[in-house]
């Protein structure tokens, strides 16, 4: 089976309704529902918005309070949402055996 077909089947198999599923390789999550994608796009959009507050004339203190602090808060919030609305995180390398057996 081709890689992308395997990936698609893995992400579509979501009986628990998780917003985020484990990545197929490595540690972390990927959005698999519209809610997960909204949270992810919102996070990226807000981080990009906060990058506009930094310029060459910004002092370290300005950068700290207008960029680093808000982005740190956003990142912590994003990870908490992914943790609560996603599968339990763990290292994974390929399609889980239990899923592979169900498809045969």
KEKE-3310 file (N, C-alpha, C; in steps of 0.2 Angstrom, whole numbers, plus 5000, padded with zeros to 4 digits):
npx = (5004:5003:5011:5004:4991:4990:4993:4981:4971:4974:4973:4959:4953:4945:4937:4935:4933:4944:4952:4965:4977:4990:5006:5011:5024:5036:5035:5021:5007:4994:4982:4966:4953:4940:4939:4952:4960:4956:4960:4974:4977:4973:4982:4994:4992:4990:5003:5011:5005:5010:5023:5024:5025:5038:5053:5068:5071:5066:5067:5075:5067:5054:5053:5052:5040:5030:5031:5038:5033:5018:5018:5024:5014:5003:5008:5009:4995:4990:4997:4991:4977:4979:4983:4972:4962:4967:4974:4983:5000:5014:5029:5029:5031:5027:5012:5001:5002:4990:4980:4984:4981:4968:4964:4967)
npy = (4994:5011:5025:5037:5033:5024:5033:5041:5032:5029:5042:5044:5034:5036:5033:5038:5052:5061:5077:5079:5067:5055:5058:5049:5045:5047:5059:5068:5077:5078:5088:5082:5084:5096:5105:5103:5108:5122:5126:5125:5133:5145:5146:5147:5159:5169:5168:5173:5186:5191:5192:5203:5213:5215:5224:5231:5242:5238:5236:5224:5222:5227:5217:5206:5207:5210:5200:5187:5183:5183:5173:5162:5159:5157:5145:5136:5135:5130:5117:5112:5111:5102:5091:5088:5086:5076:5061:5050:5056:5048:5039:5034:5024:5022:5014:5008:4991:4985:4992:4989:4975:4975:4980:4970)
npz = (5000:4996:5003:5006:5005:5016:5026:5025:5028:5041:5048:5045:5052:5066:5078:5091:5089:5090:5089:5086:5080:5084:5076:5062:5061:5074:5087:5093:5087:5074:5066:5063:5062:5058:5068:5075:5064:5064:5076:5075:5063:5069:5079:5072:5064:5074:5080:5069:5068:5080:5077:5069:5078:5081:5078:5070:5079:5091:5108:5119:5130:5125:5115:5123:5130:5120:5111:5115:5127:5124:5114:5120:5130:5121:5114:5125:5128:5116:5116:5127:5123:5112:5119:5127:5118:5109:5104:5116:5119:5112:5106:5090:5076:5061:5055:5068:5074:5078:5070:5058:5057:5057:5045:5036)
capx = (5000:5007:5012:4999:4985:4991:4992:4974:4967:4976:4970:4952:4951:4945:4930:4934:4932:4949:4954:4972:4979:4997:5009:5013:5031:5039:5031:5017:5000:4992:4975:4962:4946:4940:4941:4959:4963:4954:4965:4981:4978:4972:4989:4999:4990:4992:5010:5013:5003:5014:5030:5024:5026:5045:5057:5075:5071:5063:5072:5074:5061:5049:5052:5050:5033:5026:5032:5040:5028:5012:5019:5025:5007:4999:5011:5007:4988:4990:4998:4985:4971:4981:4984:4966:4957:4970:4977:4989:5006:5019:5033:5026:5035:5023:5005:5001:5000:4983:4976:4986:4978:4961:4963:4968)
capy = (5000:5017:5029:5042:5029:5022:5039:5043:5027:5030:5048:5043:5029:5040:5032:5042:5059:5065:5083:5078:5060:5055:5058:5042:5044:5052:5061:5074:5076:5082:5089:5077:5086:5103:5109:5103:5113:5129:5128:5125:5139:5151:5147:5150:5165:5173:5169:5177:5192:5194:5193:5210:5218:5215:5227:5232:5247:5236:5234:5218:5222:5227:5211:5201:5208:5210:5194:5181:5181:5180:5167:5157:5158:5153:5138:5132:5134:5125:5110:5109:5109:5096:5085:5086:5084:5072:5054:5051:5056:5043:5038:5030:5023:5018:5012:5004:4985:4984:4995:4985:4969:4977:4981:4964)
capz = (5000:4996:5010:5007:5006:5023:5030:5025:5032:5048:5050:5045:5057:5072:5081:5097:5087:5092:5085:5084:5081:5084:5070:5060:5063:5078:5093:5092:5084:5068:5066:5059:5061:5056:5074:5075:5059:5066:5082:5072:5059:5073:5083:5067:5063:5080:5081:5064:5070:5085:5074:5067:5084:5082:5072:5072:5084:5097:5114:5122:5135:5121:5112:5128:5132:5114:5107:5118:5132:5121:5110:5125:5132:5115:5113:5130:5127:5110:5118:5132:5119:5108:5124:5130:5112:5105:5107:5121:5115:5113:5100:5085:5070:5056:5057:5073:5072:5079:5065:5052:5057:5056:5038:5032)
cpx = (5004:5006:5006:4992:4985:4990:4985:4970:4968:4972:4962:4949:4951:4938:4929:4933:4938:4950:4961:4974:4987:5000:5011:5020:5034:5034:5027:5010:5000:4985:4972:4955:4946:4941:4948:4963:4962:4959:4972:4982:4977:4979:4994:4998:4992:4999:5013:5011:5008:5021:5030:5025:5034:5048:5064:5075:5068:5068:5071:5068:5054:5047:5049:5042:5028:5026:5033:5035:5021:5013:5020:5018:5003:5002:5009:4999:4987:4991:4993:4979:4973:4981:4977:4961:4961:4972:4982:4995:5011:5023:5029:5031:5031:5016:5005:4999:4993:4978:4978:4983:4971:4959:4964:4962)
cpy = (5006:5021:5033:5039:5027:5027:5041:5039:5028:5036:5047:5038:5033:5039:5036:5049:5063:5071:5082:5070:5061:5055:5051:5040:5050:5053:5067:5072:5080:5082:5085:5079:5094:5108:5109:5108:5120:5131:5129:5131:5145:5152:5150:5157:5170:5174:5174:5185:5195:5195:5201:5215:5219:5219:5228:5237:5244:5234:5227:5217:5223:5220:5205:5201:5208:5204:5187:5179:5179:5174:5161:5154:5154:5146:5134:5130:5129:5118:5107:5107:5102:5090:5083:5083:5079:5065:5055:5051:5050:5042:5033:5029:5019:5017:5007:4997:4983:4987:4991:4979:4970:4977:4975:4960)
cpz = (5000:5002:5011:5008:5014:5028:5031:5029:5039:5051:5050:5050:5064:5075:5087:5095:5090:5087:5082:5085:5081:5077:5068:5062:5068:5084:5092:5089:5078:5068:5061:5058:5059:5062:5076:5071:5061:5072:5079:5068:5064:5077:5078:5065:5068:5081:5075:5065:5075:5082:5071:5072:5085:5076:5075:5078:5090:5102:5116:5126:5130:5117:5117:5129:5126:5110:5111:5123:5129:5117:5115:5128:5127:5114:5119:5130:5121:5112:5123:5128:5115:5113:5126:5124:5108:5108:5112:5117:5117:5106:5096:5079:5065:5059:5062:5071:5073:5073:5058:5051:5055:5049:5034:5031)
residu = (UNK:UNK:UNK:UNK:UNK:UNK:UNK:UNK:UNK:UNK:UNK:UNK:UNK:UNK:UNK:UNK:UNK:UNK:UNK:UNK:UNK:UNK:UNK:UNK:UNK:UNK:UNK:UNK:UNK:UNK:UNK:UNK:UNK:UNK:UNK:UNK:UNK:UNK:UNK:UNK:UNK:UNK:UNK:UNK:UNK:UNK:UNK:UNK:UNK:UNK:UNK:UNK:UNK:UNK:UNK:UNK:UNK:UNK:UNK:UNK:UNK:UNK:UNK:UNK:UNK:UNK:UNK:UNK:UNK:UNK:UNK:UNK:UNK:UNK:UNK:UNK:UNK:UNK:UNK:UNK:UNK:UNK:UNK:UNK:UNK:UNK:UNK:UNK:UNK:UNK:UNK:UNK:UNK:UNK:UNK:UNK:UNK:UNK:UNK:UNK:UNK:UNK:UNK:UNK)
# end
